[in-house]
């Protein structure tokens, strides 16, 4: 498996390009502001063909370049229905600070030509890869993560899966819940039900910051430690 990741734009949002190898079709995850040029560079260098754009959630720093990237390569965009409206109206999900930053700009927003909706526990077969969708609301109502097998595809045998976590889980932290559509108890449920049930060897590629793993976060992330200390330990200790 080939995974290229790079931070883009003023928010340093991580964009990822995934394929089975050079010269093949690929999938792009979260092309945010200023990510289109980075995608082009990766695609050109490795002779790839984007066929799908996966969106972990509808915040503008993760979907600014979804339409341009999808349009350039005639790719399909995938997003959860609860966040789909943000593709054409991203202002509805912005903070006051972000709105102020963009005031005065001549911005136009529209859905890509081909948009398909995601569902919890759905399995996507894209570019020769398999992605499992987990609906993980809390940061936004339509937040999702994508998990794909890794070791069996010629990668590191010590890694079972890679999870693209968006703004659900970061190294040492979790996503904010003070924006429109955010809800703190809901994100805690998502972390309990969809993160702490995963094996320790799952590598986490977040929407911002450095990569981590479920095992590392299980023993160092204060939010996950609080969840485990709060009870229901039989559900959340898998992999220890």
PyMOL commands that set and color helices and strands:
alter all, ss='L'
color gray80, all
select helices_A, chain A and resi 35-46+60-63+66-73+81-87+90-93+96-102+151-153+184-194+214-220+222-229+233-236
alter helices_A, ss='H'
color red, helices_A
select strands_A, chain A and resi 2-8+13-19+25-29+49-54+76-80+115-118+123-126+129-135+144-149+161-166+169-170+173-174+203-206+212-213
alter strands_A, ss='S'
color yellow, strands_A
deselect
rebuild
show_as cartoon
